[in-house]
Amino acid sequence: MPPRKRTNDPEGMRQKVLDAAEEAFQARGYHATSVGDLMAAAGVSGGALHHHYPTKKALGLAVIDERVRAAVIETWIAPVRTAATARDGVHDVFTAVADALDRQGFVQGCPLNNLAHELSLADPDFRVALAYVFEAWRETIADKFADDQREGREPAEADPDGFAALVIAVYSGAMSMAKATQDAAPLRLCLKQLESGK
């Protein structure tokens, strides 16, 4: 019987570590998760983990850049870009997230907000990485709103940046409330108020 071929999949291993870190940081927080916790969750040795991420901070930054940013793109940026209008996009995202939370039966909160609350004051590199994701999110909504203005769907005197900042602040607060109450109702309530202020 020939010896078993050893499979070497460094990218698969790296993704496994990222999966474990993303889940742990959302469930327990960055600071409450040890490197030992991550090794156990990913089923890897310390050497394998450190080969890809020499420090826990490097892993944290990778989670923000590859997973949190991707979640914001999937949840917010792509739907807003493809919506008929900025307001339609906002409505669709709030509704889709609330519906998904109802199906899931629990609320972990917004991955970006969770890490922003914990890490923005802890380290300038984390703050910059998180701010970059927020800025891409804000720009997407503001750009879509500005397009609506050019098409005459929004008043010329309206402020696209202000609208975008308000939407993000309302969503972020609603998600924090939903996490605290384990109920998606704040998202629907806040959306109703956003839409009543047209």
HELIX and SHEET records of a PDB file:
HELIX    1   1 PRO A   10  ALA A   27  1                                  18    
HELIX    2   2 VAL A   35  ALA A   42  1                                   8    
HELIX    3   3 GLY A   46  HIS A   52  1                                   7    
HELIX    4   4 LYS A   56  ALA A   62  1                                   7    
HELIX    5   5 VAL A   63  VAL A   68  3                                   6    
HELIX    6   6 ARG A   69  VAL A   72  1                                   4    
HELIX    7   7 ILE A   73  ILE A   77  3                                   5    
HELIX    8   8 ALA A   78  THR A   82  1                                   5    
HELIX    9   9 ALA A   86  GLN A  104  1                                  19    
HELIX   10  10 PRO A  111  LEU A  119  1                                   9    
HELIX   11  11 PRO A  124  ARG A  150  1                                  27    
HELIX   12  12 PRO A  160  THR A  181  1                                  22    
HELIX   13  13 ALA A  185  SER A  196  1                                  12    
END                                                                             
